[in-house]
Structure formats: C-alpha cells, structure tokens
Amino acid sequence: MNSTSHTQLTRRQFLGKTATAVIVAGAMAQGKVFGANSRIRMCTIGFHGQGGGHIKDILSMPDDAEYVALCDVDSTVLEEGAKNVEKKQGKAPKKYKDIREALQDKKH
C-alpha cells in the first residue's frame, strides 16, 4: 500500500484554480504580461449561488484583482451584486444580463 497522502480539492478550490488558469491563459493569448503592479480584471457570470463566494474571495484581494463587470440574467441579483462590489471596492462594475455582451466587450 502506498502511503502517499492525497489532498482533495473542494469544488470551490477547483473552480478558483481553474478560473485563475483561464484568466492567465487568456491574458497571455492577448499578449498581456503580468508584472508586480498588475491587477487582474474580473467578471463573474452567474453568481446567485456559488459565484457569490467567488466574488467575496476576489474582493478580499484588492491589490491583486478588481471587478470590472458582473453578469447575471436575474436583474435583482445583478443589481444587488453590483451594489456590493461598488461598496467594497469603491467603484461600480459594468452590468450585463447577456453573457454574449460581456464576452464581446473589449473595453475591459
């Protein structure tokens, strides 16, 4: 029997690590280089459940990341989320109800 310990990732840890990998890969594909003063610009799509936890985690790292946009089809969830992000980071994120619009916006 092998005595190697295995660490189990929780769903939240897995999604967080995956999201980070996707963000970094996307930035690299667009030719962006991360430096010591670079902040990751975030958009969470669909956040009524687990996504709300991700938002809270990202907002706890103001030197490393900022929310520039949120997307959710539920107007009430979207407005409440945007209000919470603005309160925490001092700047309102752009709001999208349609994921296609969020993905096509090149300003962020």
Backbone atoms as SQL, in Angstrom:
CREATE TABLE atoms (id INTEGER PRIMARY KEY, chain TEXT, resi INTEGER, resn TEXT, atom TEXT, x REAL, y REAL, z REAL);
INSERT INTO atoms VALUES
  (1, 'A', 1, 'MET', 'N', 0.839, -1.193, 0.000),
  (2, 'A', 1, 'MET', 'CA', 0.000, 0.000, 0.000),
  (3, 'A', 1, 'MET', 'C', 0.879, 1.250, 0.000),
  (4, 'A', 2, 'ASN', 'N', 0.560, 2.173, -0.818),
  (5, 'A', 2, 'ASN', 'CA', 1.302, 3.409, -0.937),
  (6, 'A', 2, 'ASN', 'C', 0.867, 4.368, 0.158),
  (7, 'A', 3, 'SER', 'N', 1.825, 4.970, 0.827),
  (8, 'A', 3, 'SER', 'CA', 1.495, 5.867, 1.930),
  (9, 'A', 3, 'SER', 'C', 1.443, 7.336, 1.508),
  (10, 'A', 4, 'THR', 'N', 1.469, 7.574, 0.222),
  (11, 'A', 4, 'THR', 'CA', 1.407, 8.945, -0.277),
  (12, 'A', 4, 'THR', 'C', 0.069, 9.560, 0.094),
  (13, 'A', 5, 'SER', 'N', 0.109, 10.746, 0.682),
  (14, 'A', 5, 'SER', 'CA', -1.151, 11.402, 1.050),
  (15, 'A', 5, 'SER', 'C', -1.727, 12.107, -0.168),
  (16, 'A', 6, 'HIS', 'N', -3.018, 12.071, -0.279),
  (17, 'A', 6, 'HIS', 'CA', -3.716, 12.743, -1.368),
  (18, 'A', 6, 'HIS', 'C', -4.539, 13.873, -0.796),
  (19, 'A', 7, 'THR', 'N', -4.415, 15.027, -1.394),
  (20, 'A', 7, 'THR', 'CA', -5.184, 16.180, -0.966),
  (21, 'A', 7, 'THR', 'C', -6.412, 16.294, -1.851),
  (22, 'A', 8, 'GLN', 'N', -7.564, 16.372, -1.238),
  (23, 'A', 8, 'GLN', 'CA', -8.794, 16.535, -2.003),
  (24, 'A', 8, 'GLN', 'C', -9.102, 18.016, -2.134),
  (25, 'A', 9, 'LEU', 'N', -9.407, 18.402, -3.341),
  (26, 'A', 9, 'LEU', 'CA', -9.827, 19.779, -3.584),
  (27, 'A', 9, 'LEU', 'C', -11.326, 19.876, -3.383),
  (28, 'A', 10, 'THR', 'N', -11.756, 20.942, -2.748),
  (29, 'A', 10, 'THR', 'CA', -13.185, 21.188, -2.676),
  (30, 'A', 10, 'THR', 'C', -13.619, 21.758, -4.019),
  (31, 'A', 11, 'ARG', 'N', -14.889, 21.770, -4.267),
  (32, 'A', 11, 'ARG', 'CA', -15.412, 22.325, -5.522),
  (33, 'A', 11, 'ARG', 'C', -14.985, 23.778, -5.674),
  (34, 'A', 12, 'ARG', 'N', -15.053, 24.534, -4.587),
  (35, 'A', 12, 'ARG', 'CA', -14.683, 25.950, -4.618),
  (36, 'A', 12, 'ARG', 'C', -13.204, 26.122, -4.971),
  (37, 'A', 13, 'GLN', 'N', -12.335, 25.309, -4.364),
  (38, 'A', 13, 'GLN', 'CA', -10.911, 25.398, -4.669),
  (39, 'A', 13, 'GLN', 'C', -10.640, 25.061, -6.132),
  (40, 'A', 14, 'PHE', 'N', -11.301, 24.018, -6.620),
  (41, 'A', 14, 'PHE', 'CA', -11.106, 23.614, -8.011),
  (42, 'A', 14, 'PHE', 'C', -11.537, 24.730, -8.957),
  (43, 'A', 15, 'LEU', 'N', -12.725, 25.294, -8.727),
  (44, 'A', 15, 'LEU', 'CA', -13.218, 26.358, -9.599),
  (45, 'A', 15, 'LEU', 'C', -12.321, 27.590, -9.529),
  (46, 'A', 16, 'GLY', 'N', -11.837, 27.907, -8.333),
  (47, 'A', 16, 'GLY', 'CA', -10.960, 29.051, -8.181),
  (48, 'A', 16, 'GLY', 'C', -9.653, 28.877, -8.943),
  (49, 'A', 17, 'LYS', 'N', -9.066, 27.688, -8.828),
  (50, 'A', 17, 'LYS', 'CA', -7.817, 27.408, -9.534),
  (51, 'A', 17, 'LYS', 'C', -8.039, 27.379, -11.041),
  (52, 'A', 18, 'THR', 'N', -9.162, 26.820, -11.466),
  (53, 'A', 18, 'THR', 'CA', -9.476, 26.761, -12.887),
  (54, 'A', 18, 'THR', 'C', -9.695, 28.165, -13.439),
  (55, 'A', 19, 'ALA', 'N', -10.449, 28.979, -12.711),
  (56, 'A', 19, 'ALA', 'CA', -10.721, 30.352, -13.157),
  (57, 'A', 19, 'ALA', 'C', -9.423, 31.131, -13.283),
  (58, 'A', 20, 'THR', 'N', -8.530, 30.970, -12.328),
  (59, 'A', 20, 'THR', 'CA', -7.252, 31.669, -12.390),
  (60, 'A', 20, 'THR', 'C', -6.458, 31.241, -13.613),
  (61, 'A', 21, 'ALA', 'N', -6.435, 29.943, -13.885),
  (62, 'A', 21, 'ALA', 'CA', -5.702, 29.435, -15.051),
  (63, 'A', 21, 'ALA', 'C', -6.286, 29.988, -16.343),
  (64, 'A', 22, 'VAL', 'N', -7.603, 30.058, -16.431),
  (65, 'A', 22, 'VAL', 'CA', -8.256, 30.568, -17.637),
  (66, 'A', 22, 'VAL', 'C', -7.949, 32.047, -17.822),
  (67, 'A', 23, 'ILE', 'N', -7.980, 32.803, -16.755),
  (68, 'A', 23, 'ILE', 'CA', -7.703, 34.243, -16.829),
  (69, 'A', 23, 'ILE', 'C', -6.268, 34.479, -17.293),
  (70, 'A', 24, 'VAL', 'N', -5.329, 33.776, -16.689),
  (71, 'A', 24, 'VAL', 'CA', -3.925, 33.954, -17.050),
  (72, 'A', 24, 'VAL', 'C', -3.693, 33.536, -18.494),
  (73, 'A', 25, 'ALA', 'N', -4.245, 32.391, -18.895),
  (74, 'A', 25, 'ALA', 'CA', -4.071, 31.915, -20.274),
  (75, 'A', 25, 'ALA', 'C', -4.675, 32.910, -21.265),
  (76, 'A', 26, 'GLY', 'N', -5.846, 33.439, -20.957),
  (77, 'A', 26, 'GLY', 'CA', -6.488, 34.413, -21.839),
  (78, 'A', 26, 'GLY', 'C', -5.683, 35.685, -21.964),
  (79, 'A', 27, 'ALA', 'N', -5.139, 36.145, -20.856),
  (80, 'A', 27, 'ALA', 'CA', -4.324, 37.360, -20.886),
  (81, 'A', 27, 'ALA', 'C', -3.049, 37.131, -21.687),
  (82, 'A', 28, 'MET', 'N', -2.451, 35.965, -21.517),
  (83, 'A', 28, 'MET', 'CA', -1.231, 35.658, -22.257),
  (84, 'A', 28, 'MET', 'C', -1.519, 35.569, -23.752),
  (85, 'A', 29, 'ALA', 'N', -2.667, 35.013, -24.111),
  (86, 'A', 29, 'ALA', 'CA', -3.030, 34.888, -25.524),
  (87, 'A', 29, 'ALA', 'C', -3.227, 36.261, -26.163),
  (88, 'A', 30, 'GLN', 'N', -3.629, 37.241, -25.371),
  (89, 'A', 30, 'GLN', 'CA', -3.824, 38.594, -25.883),
  (90, 'A', 30, 'GLN', 'C', -2.553, 39.426, -25.777),
  (91, 'A', 31, 'GLY', 'N', -1.457, 38.801, -25.347),
  (92, 'A', 31, 'GLY', 'CA', -0.179, 39.485, -25.283),
  (93, 'A', 31, 'GLY', 'C', 0.026, 40.327, -24.039),
  (94, 'A', 32, 'LYS', 'N', -0.811, 40.144, -23.029),
  (95, 'A', 32, 'LYS', 'CA', -0.646, 40.901, -21.798),
  (96, 'A', 32, 'LYS', 'C', 0.398, 40.218, -20.925),
  (97, 'A', 33, 'VAL', 'N', 1.207, 41.018, -20.276),
  (98, 'A', 33, 'VAL', 'CA', 2.240, 40.495, -19.399),
  (99, 'A', 33, 'VAL', 'C', 1.926, 40.959, -17.985),
  (100, 'A', 34, 'PHE', 'N', 1.959, 40.007, -17.051),
  (101, 'A', 34, 'PHE', 'CA', 1.705, 40.356, -15.664),
  (102, 'A', 34, 'PHE', 'C', 2.990, 40.803, -14.994),
  (103, 'A', 35, 'GLY', 'N', 2.948, 41.945, -14.354),
  (104, 'A', 35, 'GLY', 'CA', 4.089, 42.444, -13.610),
  (105, 'A', 35, 'GLY', 'C', 3.719, 42.573, -12.150),
  (106, 'A', 36, 'ALA', 'N', 4.625, 43.105, -11.385),
  (107, 'A', 36, 'ALA', 'CA', 4.409, 43.237, -9.951),
  (108, 'A', 36, 'ALA', 'C', 3.225, 44.142, -9.633),
  (109, 'A', 37, 'ASN', 'N', 2.919, 45.087, -10.518),
  (110, 'A', 37, 'ASN', 'CA', 1.834, 46.032, -10.262),
  (111, 'A', 37, 'ASN', 'C', 0.565, 45.724, -11.056),
  (112, 'A', 38, 'SER', 'N', 0.512, 44.577, -11.667),
  (113, 'A', 38, 'SER', 'CA', -0.658, 44.225, -12.474),
  (114, 'A', 38, 'SER', 'C', -1.787, 43.701, -11.596),
  (115, 'A', 39, 'ARG', 'N', -2.992, 44.140, -11.910),
  (116, 'A', 39, 'ARG', 'CA', -4.181, 43.638, -11.221),
  (117, 'A', 39, 'ARG', 'C', -5.041, 42.921, -12.239),
  (118, 'A', 40, 'ILE', 'N', -5.550, 41.783, -11.849),
  (119, 'A', 40, 'ILE', 'CA', -6.432, 41.019, -12.717),
  (120, 'A', 40, 'ILE', 'C', -7.794, 41.680, -12.699),
  (121, 'A', 41, 'ARG', 'N', -8.373, 41.871, -13.868),
  (122, 'A', 41, 'ARG', 'CA', -9.691, 42.488, -14.004),
  (123, 'A', 41, 'ARG', 'C', -10.703, 41.363, -14.192),
  (124, 'A', 42, 'MET', 'N', -11.692, 41.298, -13.325),
  (125, 'A', 42, 'MET', 'CA', -12.604, 40.167, -13.246),
  (126, 'A', 42, 'MET', 'C', -14.028, 40.489, -13.690),
  (127, 'A', 43, 'CYS', 'N', -14.689, 39.460, -14.195),
  (128, 'A', 43, 'CYS', 'CA', -16.123, 39.472, -14.450),
  (129, 'A', 43, 'CYS', 'C', -16.642, 38.100, -14.045),
  (130, 'A', 44, 'THR', 'N', -17.613, 38.063, -13.169),
  (131, 'A', 44, 'THR', 'CA', -18.244, 36.791, -12.807),
  (132, 'A', 44, 'THR', 'C', -19.581, 36.720, -13.513),
  (133, 'A', 45, 'ILE', 'N', -19.831, 35.575, -14.102),
  (134, 'A', 45, 'ILE', 'CA', -21.063, 35.357, -14.856),
  (135, 'A', 45, 'ILE', 'C', -21.907, 34.336, -14.113),
  (136, 'A', 46, 'GLY', 'N', -23.106, 34.740, -13.698),
  (137, 'A', 46, 'GLY', 'CA', -24.000, 33.869, -12.942),
  (138, 'A', 46, 'GLY', 'C', -23.479, 33.688, -11.536),
  (139, 'A', 47, 'PHE', 'N', -23.988, 34.451, -10.586),
  (140, 'A', 47, 'PHE', 'CA', -23.373, 34.441, -9.259),
  (141, 'A', 47, 'PHE', 'C', -24.357, 34.402, -8.100),
  (142, 'A', 48, 'HIS', 'N', -25.561, 33.936, -8.331),
  (143, 'A', 48, 'HIS', 'CA', -26.531, 33.878, -7.249),
  (144, 'A', 48, 'HIS', 'C', -26.157, 32.840, -6.198),
  (145, 'A', 49, 'GLY', 'N', -25.529, 31.766, -6.601),
  (146, 'A', 49, 'GLY', 'CA', -25.139, 30.703, -5.672),
  (147, 'A', 49, 'GLY', 'C', -23.665, 30.773, -5.351),
  (148, 'A', 50, 'GLN', 'N', -22.932, 29.797, -5.846),
  (149, 'A', 50, 'GLN', 'CA', -21.506, 29.663, -5.582),
  (150, 'A', 50, 'GLN', 'C', -20.700, 30.857, -6.078),
  (151, 'A', 51, 'GLY', 'N', -21.136, 31.464, -7.148),
  (152, 'A', 51, 'GLY', 'CA', -20.410, 32.610, -7.696),
  (153, 'A', 51, 'GLY', 'C', -20.287, 33.761, -6.716),
  (154, 'A', 52, 'GLY', 'N', -21.259, 33.905, -5.828),
  (155, 'A', 52, 'GLY', 'CA', -21.195, 34.946, -4.803),
  (156, 'A', 52, 'GLY', 'C', -19.989, 34.750, -3.894),
  (157, 'A', 53, 'GLY', 'N', -19.657, 33.501, -3.614),
  (158, 'A', 53, 'GLY', 'CA', -18.472, 33.194, -2.813),
  (159, 'A', 53, 'GLY', 'C', -17.201, 33.567, -3.535),
  (160, 'A', 54, 'HIS', 'N', -17.191, 33.348, -4.842),
  (161, 'A', 54, 'HIS', 'CA', -16.022, 33.724, -5.637),
  (162, 'A', 54, 'HIS', 'C', -15.837, 35.244, -5.628),
  (163, 'A', 55, 'ILE', 'N', -16.939, 35.959, -5.738),
  (164, 'A', 55, 'ILE', 'CA', -16.864, 37.426, -5.698),
  (165, 'A', 55, 'ILE', 'C', -16.266, 37.876, -4.371),
  (166, 'A', 56, 'LYS', 'N', -16.741, 37.311, -3.296),
  (167, 'A', 56, 'LYS', 'CA', -16.234, 37.671, -1.969),
  (168, 'A', 56, 'LYS', 'C', -14.735, 37.383, -1.872),
  (169, 'A', 57, 'ASP', 'N', -14.308, 36.241, -2.375),
  (170, 'A', 57, 'ASP', 'CA', -12.885, 35.886, -2.338),
  (171, 'A', 57, 'ASP', 'C', -12.044, 36.879, -3.134),
  (172, 'A', 58, 'ILE', 'N', -12.505, 37.228, -4.334),
  (173, 'A', 58, 'ILE', 'CA', -11.755, 38.163, -5.183),
  (174, 'A', 58, 'ILE', 'C', -11.703, 39.544, -4.544),
  (175, 'A', 59, 'LEU', 'N', -12.800, 39.989, -3.964),
  (176, 'A', 59, 'LEU', 'CA', -12.829, 41.310, -3.336),
  (177, 'A', 59, 'LEU', 'C', -11.915, 41.391, -2.110),
  (178, 'A', 60, 'SER', 'N', -11.542, 40.244, -1.548),
  (179, 'A', 60, 'SER', 'CA', -10.641, 40.240, -0.397),
  (180, 'A', 60, 'SER', 'C', -9.177, 40.403, -0.824),
  (181, 'A', 61, 'MET', 'N', -8.930, 40.518, -2.141),
  (182, 'A', 61, 'MET', 'CA', -7.575, 40.681, -2.668),
  (183, 'A', 61, 'MET', 'C', -7.475, 41.957, -3.507),
  (184, 'A', 62, 'PRO', 'N', -7.717, 43.125, -2.920),
  (185, 'A', 62, 'PRO', 'CA', -7.781, 44.357, -3.720),
  (186, 'A', 62, 'PRO', 'C', -6.478, 44.734, -4.421),
  (187, 'A', 63, 'ASP', 'N', -5.350, 44.260, -3.933),
  (188, 'A', 63, 'ASP', 'CA', -4.085, 44.578, -4.594),
  (189, 'A', 63, 'ASP', 'C', -3.848, 43.706, -5.822),
  (190, 'A', 64, 'ASP', 'N', -4.550, 42.572, -5.898),
  (191, 'A', 64, 'ASP', 'CA', -4.311, 41.609, -6.964),
  (192, 'A', 64, 'ASP', 'C', -5.399, 41.581, -8.034),
  (193, 'A', 65, 'ALA', 'N', -6.619, 41.975, -7.668),
  (194, 'A', 65, 'ALA', 'CA', -7.736, 41.845, -8.607),
  (195, 'A', 65, 'ALA', 'C', -8.792, 42.905, -8.339),
  (196, 'A', 66, 'GLU', 'N', -9.566, 43.191, -9.386),
  (197, 'A', 66, 'GLU', 'CA', -10.698, 44.108, -9.244),
  (198, 'A', 66, 'GLU', 'C', -11.836, 43.624, -10.131),
  (199, 'A', 67, 'TYR', 'N', -13.045, 43.933, -9.717),
  (200, 'A', 67, 'TYR', 'CA', -14.212, 43.596, -10.528),
  (201, 'A', 67, 'TYR', 'C', -14.519, 44.742, -11.469),
  (202, 'A', 68, 'VAL', 'N', -14.509, 44.443, -12.758),
  (203, 'A', 68, 'VAL', 'CA', -14.870, 45.448, -13.749),
  (204, 'A', 68, 'VAL', 'C', -16.255, 45.185, -14.307),
  (205, 'A', 69, 'ALA', 'N', -16.773, 43.952, -14.120),
  (206, 'A', 69, 'ALA', 'CA', -18.092, 43.619, -14.658),
  (207, 'A', 69, 'ALA', 'C', -18.703, 42.437, -13.916),
  (208, 'A', 70, 'LEU', 'N', -20.027, 42.403, -13.952),
  (209, 'A', 70, 'LEU', 'CA', -20.811, 41.277, -13.446),
  (210, 'A', 70, 'LEU', 'C', -21.872, 40.953, -14.479),
  (211, 'A', 71, 'CYS', 'N', -22.250, 39.685, -14.542),
  (212, 'A', 71, 'CYS', 'CA', -23.274, 39.268, -15.489),
  (213, 'A', 71, 'CYS', 'C', -24.202, 38.258, -14.831),
  (214, 'A', 72, 'ASP', 'N', -25.485, 38.526, -14.886),
  (215, 'A', 72, 'ASP', 'CA', -26.493, 37.592, -14.388),
  (216, 'A', 72, 'ASP', 'C', -27.817, 37.929, -15.068),
  (217, 'A', 73, 'VAL', 'N', -28.578, 36.903, -15.413),
  (218, 'A', 73, 'VAL', 'CA', -29.853, 37.130, -16.088),
  (219, 'A', 73, 'VAL', 'C', -30.919, 37.685, -15.149),
  (220, 'A', 74, 'ASP', 'N', -30.744, 37.485, -13.857),
  (221, 'A', 74, 'ASP', 'CA', -31.698, 37.966, -12.862),
  (222, 'A', 74, 'ASP', 'C', -31.338, 39.401, -12.476),
  (223, 'A', 75, 'SER', 'N', -32.170, 40.351, -12.852),
  (224, 'A', 75, 'SER', 'CA', -31.908, 41.773, -12.599),
  (225, 'A', 75, 'SER', 'C', -31.699, 42.082, -11.122),
  (226, 'A', 76, 'THR', 'N', -32.474, 41.446, -10.256),
  (227, 'A', 76, 'THR', 'CA', -32.364, 41.685, -8.821),
  (228, 'A', 76, 'THR', 'C', -31.004, 41.231, -8.303),
  (229, 'A', 77, 'VAL', 'N', -30.581, 40.040, -8.704),
  (230, 'A', 77, 'VAL', 'CA', -29.278, 39.505, -8.310),
  (231, 'A', 77, 'VAL', 'C', -28.165, 40.397, -8.853),
  (232, 'A', 78, 'LEU', 'N', -28.290, 40.808, -10.100),
  (233, 'A', 78, 'LEU', 'CA', -27.283, 41.649, -10.741),
  (234, 'A', 78, 'LEU', 'C', -27.140, 42.988, -10.018),
  (235, 'A', 79, 'GLU', 'N', -28.244, 43.645, -9.718),
  (236, 'A', 79, 'GLU', 'CA', -28.205, 44.943, -9.045),
  (237, 'A', 79, 'GLU', 'C', -27.610, 44.825, -7.644),
  (238, 'A', 80, 'GLU', 'N', -28.019, 43.805, -6.909),
  (239, 'A', 80, 'GLU', 'CA', -27.503, 43.600, -5.551),
  (240, 'A', 80, 'GLU', 'C', -26.006, 43.296, -5.576),
  (241, 'A', 81, 'GLY', 'N', -25.595, 42.450, -6.510),
  (242, 'A', 81, 'GLY', 'CA', -24.173, 42.121, -6.637),
  (243, 'A', 81, 'GLY', 'C', -23.339, 43.344, -6.980),
  (244, 'A', 82, 'ALA', 'N', -23.822, 44.141, -7.925),
  (245, 'A', 82, 'ALA', 'CA', -23.099, 45.347, -8.329),
  (246, 'A', 82, 'ALA', 'C', -22.998, 46.339, -7.166),
  (247, 'A', 83, 'LYS', 'N', -24.067, 46.447, -6.397),
  (248, 'A', 83, 'LYS', 'CA', -24.065, 47.336, -5.240),
  (249, 'A', 83, 'LYS', 'C', -23.028, 46.881, -4.208),
  (250, 'A', 84, 'ASN', 'N', -22.952, 45.577, -3.979),
  (251, 'A', 84, 'ASN', 'CA', -21.983, 45.037, -3.020),
  (252, 'A', 84, 'ASN', 'C', -20.544, 45.237, -3.490),
  (253, 'A', 85, 'VAL', 'N', -20.308, 45.013, -4.780),
  (254, 'A', 85, 'VAL', 'CA', -18.961, 45.204, -5.328),
  (255, 'A', 85, 'VAL', 'C', -18.557, 46.674, -5.224),
  (256, 'A', 86, 'GLU', 'N', -19.462, 47.573, -5.591),
  (257, 'A', 86, 'GLU', 'CA', -19.156, 49.006, -5.521),
  (258, 'A', 86, 'GLU', 'C', -18.849, 49.436, -4.090),
  (259, 'A', 87, 'LYS', 'N', -19.625, 48.929, -3.161),
  (260, 'A', 87, 'LYS', 'CA', -19.418, 49.274, -1.755),
  (261, 'A', 87, 'LYS', 'C', -18.043, 48.796, -1.279),
  (262, 'A', 88, 'LYS', 'N', -17.649, 47.614, -1.681),
  (263, 'A', 88, 'LYS', 'CA', -16.388, 47.028, -1.218),
  (264, 'A', 88, 'LYS', 'C', -15.165, 47.631, -1.911),
  (265, 'A', 89, 'GLN', 'N', -15.238, 47.842, -3.226),
  (266, 'A', 89, 'GLN', 'CA', -14.048, 48.319, -3.928),
  (267, 'A', 89, 'GLN', 'C', -14.094, 49.795, -4.298),
  (268, 'A', 90, 'GLY', 'N', -15.228, 50.456, -4.022),
  (269, 'A', 90, 'GLY', 'CA', -15.317, 51.890, -4.287),
  (270, 'A', 90, 'GLY', 'C', -15.544, 52.255, -5.735),
  (271, 'A', 91, 'LYS', 'N', -15.822, 51.267, -6.547),
  (272, 'A', 91, 'LYS', 'CA', -16.027, 51.504, -7.976),
  (273, 'A', 91, 'LYS', 'C', -17.046, 50.490, -8.484),
  (274, 'A', 92, 'ALA', 'N', -18.035, 50.979, -9.204),
  (275, 'A', 92, 'ALA', 'CA', -19.101, 50.098, -9.693),
  (276, 'A', 92, 'ALA', 'C', -18.633, 49.273, -10.893),
  (277, 'A', 93, 'PRO', 'N', -18.991, 47.995, -10.924),
  (278, 'A', 93, 'PRO', 'CA', -18.688, 47.188, -12.101),
  (279, 'A', 93, 'PRO', 'C', -19.729, 47.431, -13.189),
  (280, 'A', 94, 'LYS', 'N', -19.368, 47.174, -14.410),
  (281, 'A', 94, 'LYS', 'CA', -20.327, 47.234, -15.509),
  (282, 'A', 94, 'LYS', 'C', -21.268, 46.035, -15.351),
  (283, 'A', 95, 'LYS', 'N', -22.540, 46.223, -15.694),
  (284, 'A', 95, 'LYS', 'CA', -23.537, 45.157, -15.505),
  (285, 'A', 95, 'LYS', 'C', -24.024, 44.641, -16.854),
  (286, 'A', 96, 'TYR', 'N', -24.093, 43.323, -16.950),
  (287, 'A', 96, 'TYR', 'CA', -24.589, 42.665, -18.154),
  (288, 'A', 96, 'TYR', 'C', -25.633, 41.628, -17.778),
  (289, 'A', 97, 'LYS', 'N', -26.693, 41.553, -18.565),
  (290, 'A', 97, 'LYS', 'CA', -27.673, 40.474, -18.414),
  (291, 'A', 97, 'LYS', 'C', -27.417, 39.370, -19.434),
  (292, 'A', 98, 'ASP', 'N', -26.703, 39.682, -20.485),
  (293, 'A', 98, 'ASP', 'CA', -26.443, 38.741, -21.575),
  (294, 'A', 98, 'ASP', 'C', -24.955, 38.411, -21.618),
  (295, 'A', 99, 'ILE', 'N', -24.626, 37.148, -21.458),
  (296, 'A', 99, 'ILE', 'CA', -23.236, 36.699, -21.437),
  (297, 'A', 99, 'ILE', 'C', -22.500, 37.070, -22.724),
  (298, 'A', 100, 'ARG', 'N', -23.210, 37.073, -23.836),
  (299, 'A', 100, 'ARG', 'CA', -22.568, 37.408, -25.114),
  (300, 'A', 100, 'ARG', 'C', -22.049, 38.832, -25.119),
  (301, 'A', 101, 'GLU', 'N', -22.807, 39.748, -24.534),
  (302, 'A', 101, 'GLU', 'CA', -22.363, 41.140, -24.458),
  (303, 'A', 101, 'GLU', 'C', -21.141, 41.270, -23.564),
  (304, 'A', 102, 'ALA', 'N', -21.140, 40.559, -22.451),
  (305, 'A', 102, 'ALA', 'CA', -19.999, 40.601, -21.528),
  (306, 'A', 102, 'ALA', 'C', -18.735, 40.086, -22.204),
  (307, 'A', 103, 'LEU', 'N', -18.858, 39.013, -22.958),
  (308, 'A', 103, 'LEU', 'CA', -17.706, 38.415, -23.614),
  (309, 'A', 103, 'LEU', 'C', -17.200, 39.238, -24.793),
  (310, 'A', 104, 'GLN', 'N', -18.084, 40.004, -25.420),
  (311, 'A', 104, 'GLN', 'CA', -17.694, 40.802, -26.583),
  (312, 'A', 104, 'GLN', 'C', -17.111, 42.159, -26.225),
  (313, 'A', 105, 'ASP', 'N', -17.321, 42.615, -25.008),
  (314, 'A', 105, 'ASP', 'CA', -16.851, 43.939, -24.600),
  (315, 'A', 105, 'ASP', 'C', -15.331, 43.928, -24.461),
  (316, 'A', 106, 'LYS', 'N', -14.652, 44.624, -25.322),
  (317, 'A', 106, 'LYS', 'CA', -13.185, 44.668, -25.334),
  (318, 'A', 106, 'LYS', 'C', -12.623, 45.785, -24.448),
  (319, 'A', 107, 'LYS', 'N', -13.481, 46.585, -23.849),
  (320, 'A', 107, 'LYS', 'CA', -13.029, 47.694, -23.015),
  (321, 'A', 107, 'LYS', 'C', -12.408, 47.222, -21.712),
  (322, 'A', 108, 'HIS', 'N', -12.775, 46.024, -21.292),
  (323, 'A', 108, 'HIS', 'CA', -12.259, 45.516, -20.022),
  (324, 'A', 108, 'HIS', 'C', -11.205, 44.497, -20.304);
